[in-house]
Amino acid sequence: MSAGVWSTVHTALGWAMVLSNGVAGLWALGAIRWHALRRRSLWWLLSGAWVLVFVQLTAGVVLMRVAAVDAPAFHVFYGVCCAVAVAFVIGYRQQLEHRRYELFGLGALFIMGLAIRAMFLGS
């Protein structure tokens, strides 16, 4: 695939990552107050949003290597920080089981913020 295609894929995945983490984060925080929002579909959305982080990271690496595109150093840094943040949130899920919705909601919004920062630095 050409560099233009990889760039478009990387951009589209970036927006999908921002939107899915934002929606999942707000949903999880809303579930603290409104118990009707505590549904299994929240966990599916959160899982998909966080899998998308790693798919996006992989697309970025492919774009850099295969298409020989140089990305700004801090764009790469914030992209990797998104993946590290997912690992931290998942790593703390047992210790903070009593605050599960706060952890996952704030974690998803934090990842969304990191992704937005990476997008601004990448453009």
Secondary structure by P-SEA (a helix, b strand, c coil): ccaaaaaaaaaaaaaaaaaaaaaaaaaaaaaacccccccaaaaaaaaaaaaaaaaaaaaaaaaaccccccccaaaaaaaaaaaaaaaaaaaaccccccaaaaaaaaaaaaaaaaaaaaaaaac
